[in-house]
């Protein structure tokens, strides 16, 4: 898959996955993690815009990792 398509796909997945997290009651530390994930999401779009696809992909991967940690802690990810 081309880098641009992969990053766009990952951006959409993040946008879907953040919705239930936004509805949770989070501790102060969890709010910090959520906000950091959102900042990395925004960084992804910035680096994508300037065509630095490597950095853009790294940012969205990190954003997903942070978000997934919250999703795991709050049972929003099903075991496969």
PDB file of N, CA, C and O in Angstrom:
ATOM      1  N   UNK A   1       0.854  -1.178   0.000  1.00  0.00           N
ATOM      2  CA  UNK A   1       0.000   0.000   0.000  1.00  0.00           C
ATOM      3  C   UNK A   1       0.905   1.248   0.000  1.00  0.00           C
ATOM      4  O   UNK A   1       1.912   1.298   0.706  1.00  0.00           O
ATOM      5  N   UNK A   2       0.532   2.223  -0.785  1.00  0.00           N
ATOM      6  CA  UNK A   2       1.292   3.471  -0.847  1.00  0.00           C
ATOM      7  C   UNK A   2       1.228   4.192   0.500  1.00  0.00           C
ATOM      8  O   UNK A   2       0.209   4.133   1.188  1.00  0.00           O
ATOM      9  N   UNK A   3       2.315   4.872   0.877  1.00  0.00           N
ATOM     10  CA  UNK A   3       2.338   5.546   2.183  1.00  0.00           C
ATOM     11  C   UNK A   3       1.164   6.503   2.401  1.00  0.00           C
ATOM     12  O   UNK A   3       0.579   6.536   3.484  1.00  0.00           O
ATOM     13  N   UNK A   4       0.823   7.274   1.377  1.00  0.00           N
ATOM     14  CA  UNK A   4      -0.272   8.238   1.530  1.00  0.00           C
ATOM     15  C   UNK A   4      -1.598   7.545   1.843  1.00  0.00           C
ATOM     16  O   UNK A   4      -2.368   8.001   2.688  1.00  0.00           O
ATOM     17  N   UNK A   5      -1.846   6.447   1.153  1.00  0.00           N
ATOM     18  CA  UNK A   5      -3.102   5.711   1.387  1.00  0.00           C
ATOM     19  C   UNK A   5      -3.114   5.097   2.778  1.00  0.00           C
ATOM     20  O   UNK A   5      -4.136   5.119   3.464  1.00  0.00           O
ATOM     21  N   UNK A   6      -1.980   4.551   3.190  1.00  0.00           N
ATOM     22  CA  UNK A   6      -1.893   3.927   4.509  1.00  0.00           C
ATOM     23  C   UNK A   6      -2.114   4.958   5.610  1.00  0.00           C
ATOM     24  O   UNK A   6      -2.846   4.698   6.565  1.00  0.00           O
ATOM     25  N   UNK A   7      -1.494   6.112   5.484  1.00  0.00           N
ATOM     26  CA  UNK A   7      -1.646   7.156   6.502  1.00  0.00           C
ATOM     27  C   UNK A   7      -3.089   7.632   6.555  1.00  0.00           C
ATOM     28  O   UNK A   7      -3.646   7.797   7.640  1.00  0.00           O
ATOM     29  N   UNK A   8      -3.697   7.855   5.406  1.00  0.00           N
ATOM     30  CA  UNK A   8      -5.102   8.279   5.387  1.00  0.00           C
ATOM     31  C   UNK A   8      -6.006   7.232   6.025  1.00  0.00           C
ATOM     32  O   UNK A   8      -6.941   7.570   6.751  1.00  0.00           O
ATOM     33  N   UNK A   9      -5.727   5.967   5.754  1.00  0.00           N
ATOM     34  CA  UNK A   9      -6.499   4.884   6.369  1.00  0.00           C
ATOM     35  C   UNK A   9      -6.345   4.931   7.895  1.00  0.00           C
ATOM     36  O   UNK A   9      -7.329   4.812   8.626  1.00  0.00           O
ATOM     37  N   UNK A  10      -5.102   5.105   8.369  1.00  0.00           N
ATOM     38  CA  UNK A  10      -4.850   5.149   9.807  1.00  0.00           C
ATOM     39  C   UNK A  10      -5.471   6.385  10.457  1.00  0.00           C
ATOM     40  O   UNK A  10      -5.920   6.316  11.601  1.00  0.00           O
ATOM     41  N   UNK A  11      -5.502   7.502   9.755  1.00  0.00           N
ATOM     42  CA  UNK A  11      -6.171   8.693  10.284  1.00  0.00           C
ATOM     43  C   UNK A  11      -7.655   8.418  10.505  1.00  0.00           C
ATOM     44  O   UNK A  11      -8.210   8.795  11.537  1.00  0.00           O
ATOM     45  N   UNK A  12      -8.288   7.772   9.553  1.00  0.00           N
ATOM     46  CA  UNK A  12      -9.720   7.461   9.680  1.00  0.00           C
ATOM     47  C   UNK A  12      -9.977   6.497  10.826  1.00  0.00           C
ATOM     48  O   UNK A  12     -10.950   6.654  11.563  1.00  0.00           O
ATOM     49  N   UNK A  13      -9.114   5.503  10.983  1.00  0.00           N
ATOM     50  CA  UNK A  13      -9.269   4.552  12.089  1.00  0.00           C
ATOM     51  C   UNK A  13      -9.141   5.282  13.423  1.00  0.00           C
ATOM     52  O   UNK A  13      -9.916   5.027  14.344  1.00  0.00           O
ATOM     53  N   UNK A  14      -8.175   6.183  13.533  1.00  0.00           N
ATOM     54  CA  UNK A  14      -8.016   6.961  14.766  1.00  0.00           C
ATOM     55  C   UNK A  14      -9.277   7.768  15.045  1.00  0.00           C
ATOM     56  O   UNK A  14      -9.763   7.801  16.176  1.00  0.00           O
ATOM     57  N   UNK A  15      -9.801   8.412  14.019  1.00  0.00           N
ATOM     58  CA  UNK A  15     -11.012   9.236  14.185  1.00  0.00           C
ATOM     59  C   UNK A  15     -12.186   8.400  14.682  1.00  0.00           C
ATOM     60  O   UNK A  15     -13.000   8.879  15.472  1.00  0.00           O
ATOM     61  N   UNK A  16     -12.277   7.168  14.229  1.00  0.00           N
ATOM     62  CA  UNK A  16     -13.346   6.278  14.701  1.00  0.00           C
ATOM     63  C   UNK A  16     -13.095   5.827  16.142  1.00  0.00           C
ATOM     64  O   UNK A  16     -14.014   5.790  16.960  1.00  0.00           O
ATOM     65  N   UNK A  17     -11.846   5.487  16.439  1.00  0.00           N
ATOM     66  CA  UNK A  17     -11.519   4.935  17.753  1.00  0.00           C
ATOM     67  C   UNK A  17     -11.513   5.969  18.871  1.00  0.00           C
ATOM     68  O   UNK A  17     -11.681   5.610  20.036  1.00  0.00           O
ATOM     69  N   UNK A  18     -11.325   7.232  18.547  1.00  0.00           N
ATOM     70  CA  UNK A  18     -11.301   8.262  19.589  1.00  0.00           C
ATOM     71  C   UNK A  18     -12.710   8.546  20.116  1.00  0.00           C
ATOM     72  O   UNK A  18     -12.857   9.006  21.249  1.00  0.00           O
ATOM     73  N   UNK A  19     -13.736   8.285  19.326  1.00  0.00           N
ATOM     74  CA  UNK A  19     -15.109   8.630  19.720  1.00  0.00           C
ATOM     75  C   UNK A  19     -15.510   7.999  21.044  1.00  0.00           C
ATOM     76  O   UNK A  19     -15.931   8.725  21.945  1.00  0.00           O
ATOM     77  N   UNK A  20     -15.402   6.668  21.212  1.00  0.00           N
ATOM     78  CA  UNK A  20     -15.803   6.105  22.506  1.00  0.00           C
ATOM     79  C   UNK A  20     -14.887   6.531  23.656  1.00  0.00           C
ATOM     80  O   UNK A  20     -15.329   6.590  24.803  1.00  0.00           O
ATOM     81  N   UNK A  21     -13.631   6.826  23.365  1.00  0.00           N
ATOM     82  CA  UNK A  21     -12.706   7.273  24.411  1.00  0.00           C
ATOM     83  C   UNK A  21     -13.117   8.652  24.913  1.00  0.00           C
ATOM     84  O   UNK A  21     -12.997   8.943  26.103  1.00  0.00           O
ATOM     85  N   UNK A  22     -13.599   9.496  24.014  1.00  0.00           N
ATOM     86  CA  UNK A  22     -14.048  10.839  24.404  1.00  0.00           C
ATOM     87  C   UNK A  22     -15.221  10.781  25.383  1.00  0.00           C
ATOM     88  O   UNK A  22     -15.440  11.726  26.140  1.00  0.00           O
ATOM     89  N   UNK A  23     -15.970   9.688  25.375  1.00  0.00           N
ATOM     90  CA  UNK A  23     -17.147   9.562  26.233  1.00  0.00           C
ATOM     91  C   UNK A  23     -16.830   8.975  27.609  1.00  0.00           C
ATOM     92  O   UNK A  23     -17.704   8.931  28.475  1.00  0.00           O
ATOM     93  N   UNK A  24     -15.604   8.529  27.819  1.00  0.00           N
ATOM     94  CA  UNK A  24     -15.220   7.905  29.087  1.00  0.00           C
ATOM     95  C   UNK A  24     -14.929   8.940  30.165  1.00  0.00           C
ATOM     96  O   UNK A  24     -14.536  10.070  29.877  1.00  0.00           O
ATOM     97  N   UNK A  25     -15.128   8.530  31.403  1.00  0.00           N
ATOM     98  CA  UNK A  25     -14.644   9.327  32.534  1.00  0.00           C
ATOM     99  C   UNK A  25     -13.219   8.880  32.779  1.00  0.00           C
ATOM    100  O   UNK A  25     -12.976   7.740  33.174  1.00  0.00           O
ATOM    101  N   UNK A  26     -12.286   9.771  32.547  1.00  0.00           N
ATOM    102  CA  UNK A  26     -10.872   9.434  32.633  1.00  0.00           C
ATOM    103  C   UNK A  26     -10.223  10.108  33.832  1.00  0.00           C
ATOM    104  O   UNK A  26     -10.638  11.184  34.264  1.00  0.00           O
ATOM    105  N   UNK A  27      -9.200   9.454  34.357  1.00  0.00           N
ATOM    106  CA  UNK A  27      -8.390  10.075  35.408  1.00  0.00           C
ATOM    107  C   UNK A  27      -7.577  11.202  34.777  1.00  0.00           C
ATOM    108  O   UNK A  27      -7.505  11.317  33.554  1.00  0.00           O
ATOM    109  N   UNK A  28      -6.979  12.013  35.603  1.00  0.00           N
ATOM    110  CA  UNK A  28      -6.149  13.112  35.082  1.00  0.00           C
ATOM    111  C   UNK A  28      -5.021  12.580  34.196  1.00  0.00           C
ATOM    112  O   UNK A  28      -4.728  13.153  33.147  1.00  0.00           O
ATOM    113  N   UNK A  29      -4.391  11.485  34.621  1.00  0.00           N
ATOM    114  CA  UNK A  29      -3.302  10.904  33.834  1.00  0.00           C
ATOM    115  C   UNK A  29      -3.819  10.363  32.504  1.00  0.00           C
ATOM    116  O   UNK A  29      -3.156  10.505  31.476  1.00  0.00           O
ATOM    117  N   UNK A  30      -4.993   9.748  32.518  1.00  0.00           N
ATOM    118  CA  UNK A  30      -5.571   9.228  31.283  1.00  0.00           C
ATOM    119  C   UNK A  30      -5.948  10.357  30.330  1.00  0.00           C
ATOM    120  O   UNK A  30      -5.823  10.213  29.114  1.00  0.00           O
ATOM    121  N   UNK A  31      -6.403  11.462  30.871  1.00  0.00           N
ATOM    122  CA  UNK A  31      -6.696  12.630  30.033  1.00  0.00           C
ATOM    123  C   UNK A  31      -5.415  13.111  29.357  1.00  0.00           C
ATOM    124  O   UNK A  31      -5.433  13.488  28.185  1.00  0.00           O
ATOM    125  N   UNK A  32      -4.316  13.097  30.086  1.00  0.00           N
ATOM    126  CA  UNK A  32      -3.034  13.496  29.500  1.00  0.00           C
ATOM    127  C   UNK A  32      -2.661  12.574  28.337  1.00  0.00           C
ATOM    128  O   UNK A  32      -2.192  13.040  27.298  1.00  0.00           O
ATOM    129  N   UNK A  33      -2.867  11.277  28.511  1.00  0.00           N
ATOM    130  CA  UNK A  33      -2.553  10.317  27.450  1.00  0.00           C
ATOM    131  C   UNK A  33      -3.448  10.573  26.241  1.00  0.00           C
ATOM    132  O   UNK A  33      -2.973  10.577  25.105  1.00  0.00           O
ATOM    133  N   UNK A  34      -4.734  10.784  26.481  1.00  0.00           N
ATOM    134  CA  UNK A  34      -5.674  11.050  25.379  1.00  0.00           C
ATOM    135  C   UNK A  34      -5.284  12.322  24.626  1.00  0.00           C
ATOM    136  O   UNK A  34      -5.286  12.341  23.396  1.00  0.00           O
ATOM    137  N   UNK A  35      -4.952  13.371  25.355  1.00  0.00           N
ATOM    138  CA  UNK A  35      -4.574  14.634  24.711  1.00  0.00           C
ATOM    139  C   UNK A  35      -3.275  14.487  23.933  1.00  0.00           C
ATOM    140  O   UNK A  35      -3.118  15.089  22.871  1.00  0.00           O
ATOM    141  N   UNK A  36      -2.342  13.693  24.452  1.00  0.00           N
ATOM    142  CA  UNK A  36      -1.097  13.460  23.731  1.00  0.00           C
ATOM    143  C   UNK A  36      -1.374  12.700  22.433  1.00  0.00           C
ATOM    144  O   UNK A  36      -0.791  13.003  21.392  1.00  0.00           O
ATOM    145  N   UNK A  37      -2.261  11.719  22.502  1.00  0.00           N
ATOM    146  CA  UNK A  37      -2.630  10.976  21.288  1.00  0.00           C
ATOM    147  C   UNK A  37      -3.225  11.923  20.247  1.00  0.00           C
ATOM    148  O   UNK A  37      -2.913  11.827  19.061  1.00  0.00           O
ATOM    149  N   UNK A  38      -4.076  12.828  20.696  1.00  0.00           N
ATOM    150  CA  UNK A  38      -4.692  13.782  19.769  1.00  0.00           C
ATOM    151  C   UNK A  38      -3.653  14.731  19.175  1.00  0.00           C
ATOM    152  O   UNK A  38      -3.756  15.117  18.011  1.00  0.00           O
ATOM    153  N   UNK A  39      -2.657  15.106  19.973  1.00  0.00           N
ATOM    154  CA  UNK A  39      -1.588  15.965  19.430  1.00  0.00           C
ATOM    155  C   UNK A  39      -0.781  15.226  18.369  1.00  0.00           C
ATOM    156  O   UNK A  39      -0.420  15.809  17.347  1.00  0.00           O
ATOM    157  N   UNK A  40      -0.496  13.954  18.602  1.00  0.00           N
ATOM    158  CA  UNK A  40       0.212  13.167  17.590  1.00  0.00           C
ATOM    159  C   UNK A  40      -0.639  13.003  16.334  1.00  0.00           C
ATOM    160  O   UNK A  40      -0.108  12.988  15.223  1.00  0.00           O
ATOM    161  N   UNK A  41      -1.944  12.880  16.501  1.00  0.00           N
ATOM    162  CA  UNK A  41      -2.858  12.821  15.358  1.00  0.00           C
ATOM    163  C   UNK A  41      -2.741  14.110  14.536  1.00  0.00           C
ATOM    164  O   UNK A  41      -2.659  14.060  13.309  1.00  0.00           O
ATOM    165  N   UNK A  42      -2.734  15.251  15.208  1.00  0.00           N
ATOM    166  CA  UNK A  42      -2.596  16.536  14.509  1.00  0.00           C
ATOM    167  C   UNK A  42      -1.224  16.655  13.858  1.00  0.00           C
ATOM    168  O   UNK A  42      -1.107  17.185  12.753  1.00  0.00           O
ATOM    169  N   UNK A  43      -0.180  16.165  14.536  1.00  0.00           N
ATOM    170  CA  UNK A  43       1.160  16.164  13.950  1.00  0.00           C
ATOM    171  C   UNK A  43       1.188  15.321  12.672  1.00  0.00           C
ATOM    172  O   UNK A  43       1.853  15.674  11.697  1.00  0.00           O
ATOM    173  N   UNK A  44       0.461  14.210  12.691  1.00  0.00           N
ATOM    174  CA  UNK A  44       0.375  13.348  11.509  1.00  0.00           C
ATOM    175  C   UNK A  44      -0.111  14.145  10.310  1.00  0.00           C
ATOM    176  O   UNK A  44       0.469  14.071   9.227  1.00  0.00           O
ATOM    177  N   UNK A  45      -1.173  14.905  10.508  1.00  0.00           N
ATOM    178  CA  UNK A  45      -1.734  15.687   9.407  1.00  0.00           C
ATOM    179  C   UNK A  45      -0.758  16.774   8.945  1.00  0.00           C
ATOM    180  O   UNK A  45      -0.655  17.046   7.748  1.00  0.00           O
ATOM    181  N   UNK A  46      -0.046  17.391   9.881  1.00  0.00           N
ATOM    182  CA  UNK A  46       0.927  18.423   9.518  1.00  0.00           C
ATOM    183  C   UNK A  46       2.033  17.834   8.642  1.00  0.00           C
ATOM    184  O   UNK A  46       2.344  18.366   7.576  1.00  0.00           O
ATOM    185  N   UNK A  47       2.623  16.728   9.104  1.00  0.00           N
ATOM    186  CA  UNK A  47       3.728  16.138   8.345  1.00  0.00           C
ATOM    187  C   UNK A  47       3.246  15.570   7.008  1.00  0.00           C
ATOM    188  O   UNK A  47       3.987  15.576   6.025  1.00  0.00           O
ATOM    189  N   UNK A  48       2.012  15.081   6.975  1.00  0.00           N
ATOM    190  CA  UNK A  48       1.438  14.617   5.723  1.00  0.00           C
ATOM    191  C   UNK A  48       1.341  15.776   4.735  1.00  0.00           C
ATOM    192  O   UNK A  48       1.665  15.628   3.556  1.00  0.00           O
ATOM    193  N   UNK A  49       0.898  16.914   5.222  1.00  0.00           N
ATOM    194  CA  UNK A  49       0.724  18.100   4.362  1.00  0.00           C
ATOM    195  C   UNK A  49       2.040  18.545   3.739  1.00  0.00           C
ATOM    196  O   UNK A  49       2.070  18.989   2.591  1.00  0.00           O
ATOM    197  N   UNK A  50       3.132  18.427   4.497  1.00  0.00           N
ATOM    198  CA  UNK A  50       4.435  18.848   3.950  1.00  0.00           C
ATOM    199  C   UNK A  50       5.165  17.675   3.282  1.00  0.00           C
ATOM    200  O   UNK A  50       6.344  17.768   2.940  1.00  0.00           O
ATOM    201  N   UNK A  51       4.428  16.571   3.108  1.00  0.00           N
ATOM    202  CA  UNK A  51       4.900  15.390   2.399  1.00  0.00           C
ATOM    203  C   UNK A  51       6.079  14.698   3.069  1.00  0.00           C
ATOM    204  O   UNK A  51       6.906  14.081   2.398  1.00  0.00           O
ATOM    205  N   UNK A  52       6.154  14.801   4.382  1.00  0.00           N
ATOM    206  CA  UNK A  52       7.122  14.026   5.161  1.00  0.00           C
ATOM    207  C   UNK A  52       6.370  12.790   5.658  1.00  0.00           C
ATOM    208  O   UNK A  52       5.935  12.730   6.809  1.00  0.00           O
ATOM    209  N   UNK A  53       6.229  11.823   4.778  1.00  0.00           N
ATOM    210  CA  UNK A  53       5.381  10.673   5.040  1.00  0.00           C
ATOM    211  C   UNK A  53       5.955   9.739   6.103  1.00  0.00           C
ATOM    212  O   UNK A  53       5.199   9.089   6.826  1.00  0.00           O
ATOM    213  N   UNK A  54       7.265   9.667   6.204  1.00  0.00           N
ATOM    214  CA  UNK A  54       7.875   8.821   7.225  1.00  0.00           C
ATOM    215  C   UNK A  54       7.531   9.333   8.623  1.00  0.00           C
ATOM    216  O   UNK A  54       7.107   8.563   9.485  1.00  0.00           O
ATOM    217  N   UNK A  55       7.714  10.622   8.841  1.00  0.00           N
ATOM    218  CA  UNK A  55       7.389  11.207  10.135  1.00  0.00           C
ATOM    219  C   UNK A  55       5.891  11.162  10.386  1.00  0.00           C
ATOM    220  O   UNK A  55       5.452  10.917  11.510  1.00  0.00           O
ATOM    221  N   UNK A  56       5.113  11.397   9.354  1.00  0.00           N
ATOM    222  CA  UNK A  56       3.666  11.341   9.471  1.00  0.00           C
ATOM    223  C   UNK A  56       3.219   9.958   9.931  1.00  0.00           C
ATOM    224  O   UNK A  56       2.386   9.836  10.829  1.00  0.00           O
ATOM    225  N   UNK A  57       3.775   8.917   9.313  1.00  0.00           N
ATOM    226  CA  UNK A  57       3.409   7.557   9.698  1.00  0.00           C
ATOM    227  C   UNK A  57       3.848   7.244  11.129  1.00  0.00           C
ATOM    228  O   UNK A  57       3.121   6.594  11.880  1.00  0.00           O
ATOM    229  N   UNK A  58       5.032   7.708  11.496  1.00  0.00           N
ATOM    230  CA  UNK A  58       5.503   7.491  12.867  1.00  0.00           C
ATOM    231  C   UNK A  58       4.558   8.148  13.871  1.00  0.00           C
ATOM    232  O   UNK A  58       4.270   7.572  14.920  1.00  0.00           O
ATOM    233  N   UNK A  59       4.082   9.332  13.559  1.00  0.00           N
ATOM    234  CA  UNK A  59       3.171  10.047  14.457  1.00  0.00           C
ATOM    235  C   UNK A  59       1.846   9.309  14.617  1.00  0.00           C
ATOM    236  O   UNK A  59       1.342   9.186  15.733  1.00  0.00           O
ATOM    237  N   UNK A  60       1.279   8.822  13.529  1.00  0.00           N
ATOM    238  CA  UNK A  60      -0.023   8.150  13.648  1.00  0.00           C
ATOM    239  C   UNK A  60       0.143   6.808  14.341  1.00  0.00           C
ATOM    240  O   UNK A  60      -0.757   6.366  15.055  1.00  0.00           O
ATOM    241  N   UNK A  61       1.276   6.156  14.141  1.00  0.00           N
ATOM    242  CA  UNK A  61       1.510   4.892  14.846  1.00  0.00           C
ATOM    243  C   UNK A  61       1.588   5.143  16.357  1.00  0.00           C
ATOM    244  O   UNK A  61       1.029   4.379  17.144  1.00  0.00           O
ATOM    245  N   UNK A  62       2.271   6.195  16.751  1.00  0.00           N
ATOM    246  CA  UNK A  62       2.376   6.540  18.167  1.00  0.00           C
ATOM    247  C   UNK A  62       1.012   6.940  18.721  1.00  0.00           C
ATOM    248  O   UNK A  62       0.658   6.557  19.836  1.00  0.00           O
ATOM    249  N   UNK A  63       0.252   7.702  17.955  1.00  0.00           N
ATOM    250  CA  UNK A  63      -1.093   8.111  18.382  1.00  0.00           C
ATOM    251  C   UNK A  63      -1.969   6.891  18.624  1.00  0.00           C
ATOM    252  O   UNK A  63      -2.704   6.836  19.609  1.00  0.00           O
ATOM    253  N   UNK A  64      -1.892   5.915  17.729  1.00  0.00           N
ATOM    254  CA  UNK A  64      -2.675   4.687  17.895  1.00  0.00           C
ATOM    255  C   UNK A  64      -2.243   3.927  19.145  1.00  0.00           C
ATOM    256  O   UNK A  64      -3.087   3.402  19.871  1.00  0.00           O
ATOM    257  N   UNK A  65      -0.954   3.865  19.400  1.00  0.00           N
ATOM    258  CA  UNK A  65      -0.467   3.162  20.581  1.00  0.00           C
ATOM    259  C   UNK A  65      -0.985   3.787  21.865  1.00  0.00           C
ATOM    260  O   UNK A  65      -1.422   3.083  22.774  1.00  0.00           O
ATOM    261  N   UNK A  66      -0.935   5.104  21.936  1.00  0.00           N
ATOM    262  CA  UNK A  66      -1.452   5.795  23.113  1.00  0.00           C
ATOM    263  C   UNK A  66      -2.949   5.578  23.271  1.00  0.00           C
ATOM    264  O   UNK A  66      -3.433   5.278  24.362  1.00  0.00           O
ATOM    265  N   UNK A  67      -3.669   5.732  22.178  1.00  0.00           N
ATOM    266  CA  UNK A  67      -5.119   5.565  22.227  1.00  0.00           C
ATOM    267  C   UNK A  67      -5.487   4.123  22.576  1.00  0.00           C
ATOM    268  O   UNK A  67      -6.398   3.885  23.369  1.00  0.00           O
ATOM    269  N   UNK A  68      -4.785   3.176  21.991  1.00  0.00           N
ATOM    270  CA  UNK A  68      -5.079   1.772  22.279  1.00  0.00           C
ATOM    271  C   UNK A  68      -4.824   1.428  23.739  1.00  0.00           C
ATOM    272  O   UNK A  68      -5.519   0.582  24.301  1.00  0.00           O
ATOM    273  N   UNK A  69      -3.849   2.061  24.355  1.00  0.00           N
ATOM    274  CA  UNK A  69      -3.623   1.790  25.780  1.00  0.00           C
ATOM    275  C   UNK A  69      -4.860   2.171  26.596  1.00  0.00           C
ATOM    276  O   UNK A  69      -5.243   1.445  27.513  1.00  0.00           O
ATOM    277  N   UNK A  70      -5.475   3.283  26.275  1.00  0.00           N
ATOM    278  CA  UNK A  70      -6.704   3.686  26.963  1.00  0.00           C
ATOM    279  C   UNK A  70      -7.855   2.751  26.624  1.00  0.00           C
ATOM    280  O   UNK A  70      -8.654   2.400  27.493  1.00  0.00           O
ATOM    281  N   UNK A  71      -7.938   2.352  25.376  1.00  0.00           N
ATOM    282  CA  UNK A  71      -9.015   1.449  24.959  1.00  0.00           C
ATOM    283  C   UNK A  71      -8.897   0.096  25.655  1.00  0.00           C
ATOM    284  O   UNK A  71      -9.911  -0.506  26.009  1.00  0.00           O
ATOM    285  N   UNK A  72      -7.682  -0.386  25.855  1.00  0.00           N
ATOM    286  CA  UNK A  72      -7.470  -1.646  26.562  1.00  0.00           C
ATOM    287  C   UNK A  72      -7.858  -1.498  28.030  1.00  0.00           C
ATOM    288  O   UNK A  72      -8.555  -2.354  28.574  1.00  0.00           O
ATOM    289  N   UNK A  73      -7.419  -0.434  28.666  1.00  0.00           N
ATOM    290  CA  UNK A  73      -7.697  -0.231  30.085  1.00  0.00           C
ATOM    291  C   UNK A  73      -9.189  -0.097  30.365  1.00  0.00           C
ATOM    292  O   UNK A  73      -9.640  -0.385  31.473  1.00  0.00           O
ATOM    293  N   UNK A  74      -9.954   0.337  29.373  1.00  0.00           N
ATOM    294  CA  UNK A  74     -11.389   0.545  29.558  1.00  0.00           C
ATOM    295  C   UNK A  74     -12.221  -0.479  28.776  1.00  0.00           C
ATOM    296  O   UNK A  74     -13.397  -0.249  28.494  1.00  0.00           O
ATOM    297  N   UNK A  75     -11.611  -1.586  28.438  1.00  0.00           N
ATOM    298  CA  UNK A  75     -12.308  -2.709  27.777  1.00  0.00           C
ATOM    299  C   UNK A  75     -13.032  -2.308  26.495  1.00  0.00           C
ATOM    300  O   UNK A  75     -14.148  -2.761  26.239  1.00  0.00           O
ATOM    301  N   UNK A  76     -12.404  -1.468  25.701  1.00  0.00           N
ATOM    302  CA  UNK A  76     -12.989  -1.073  24.427  1.00  0.00           C
ATOM    303  C   UNK A  76     -12.410  -1.850  23.247  1.00  0.00           C
ATOM    304  O   UNK A  76     -12.818  -1.660  22.101  1.00  0.00           O
ATOM    305  N   UNK A  77     -11.457  -2.726  23.544  1.00  0.00           N
ATOM    306  CA  UNK A  77     -10.866  -3.583  22.508  1.00  0.00           C
ATOM    307  C   UNK A  77     -11.226  -5.016  22.869  1.00  0.00           C
ATOM    308  O   UNK A  77     -10.943  -5.483  23.972  1.00  0.00           O
ATOM    309  N   UNK A  78     -11.850  -5.703  21.929  1.00  0.00           N
ATOM    310  CA  UNK A  78     -12.223  -7.092  22.148  1.00  0.00           C
ATOM    311  C   UNK A  78     -11.006  -7.983  21.918  1.00  0.00           C
ATOM    312  O   UNK A  78     -10.191  -7.725  21.032  1.00  0.00           O
ATOM    313  N   UNK A  79     -10.896  -9.024  22.722  1.00  0.00           N
ATOM    314  CA  UNK A  79      -9.836 -10.016  22.498  1.00  0.00           C
ATOM    315  C   UNK A  79     -10.122 -10.754  21.207  1.00  0.00           C
ATOM    316  O   UNK A  79     -11.270 -11.090  20.913  1.00  0.00           O
ATOM    317  N   UNK A  80      -9.071 -11.006  20.433  1.00  0.00           N
ATOM    318  CA  UNK A  80      -9.289 -11.741  19.190  1.00  0.00           C
ATOM    319  C   UNK A  80      -8.682 -13.122  19.267  1.00  0.00           C
ATOM    320  O   UNK A  80      -8.767 -13.888  18.308  1.00  0.00           O
TER     321      UNK A  80
END
